[in-house]
């Protein structure tokens, strides 16, 4: 089993969200999608992210742009750093993913595409309404759903849970509850972990 803790405000998460699905299908592994707020993680256990944004290392920043472009090309995705709004407040989008449950994939995909490919501000109700219409979600029910207190509480609980389990960013991925991996570039290791799990169960 794969647990995928994620926030749509991360480009590396977009890559992993895209790349892990064919891997899971190939190996017969179920994915449990766990929306979180990565800002809550940074505020609690990983404030170095903010320091890096305030004082980036120019050589490293230049390479990271190339690295992201290379990974995006490999995955066949259009990803670019949003020139208008970065970082973005993703709380409504992530509550929406949580409200939709395990059928959230089409909506989450549209959120990723809108923000990382089209420079749309996914914190805005108008953009979220447009994405709802795009994937066939009743926008009135959507906005009512994300305003429910239990949805707000569950998103906070998911974020606190991944921190308690050792997570420090997005995506944080667990195989069989305890085997943790971070980032898109760990998928080859996740493949090996799933194969070991299948072999031990045989």
RAZIWO-V752307 format. One line per field, one symbol per residue. phi: phi as a letter, one per 20 degrees, with the letter a starting at -180 (. if undefined). burial: I if it has 24 or more other C-alpha atoms within 12 Angstrom, else O. A space follows every 50 residues. Layout:
phi=???
burial=???
//
This chain:
phi=.ddcebcfedfffgffgfeffffffgemdeddecfbdffffgfecbffff ffffcfegffffffffgfffffffemdecbfffecbfdedffffffgfff mfefgffggffgfffedcleefeegffffffgffdndfffffffffefff fgfffffgffffffeofcacedcddlmdeeccnfedffffgfffffffff ef
burial=IIIIIIIIIIIIIIIIIIIIIOIIOOOOIOIIIIIIIIIIIIOOOOOOOO OOOOOOOOOOOOOOOOOIOOIIOOOOIIIIIIOOOOIIIIIIIIIIIIII OOOIIIIIIIIIIIIIIOIIIIIOOOIIIIIIOOOOIOIOOIIOIIOOOO IIOIIIOIIIIIIOOIIIIIIIIIIOOOIIIIIIIIIOOIIOIIOOOOOO OO
//
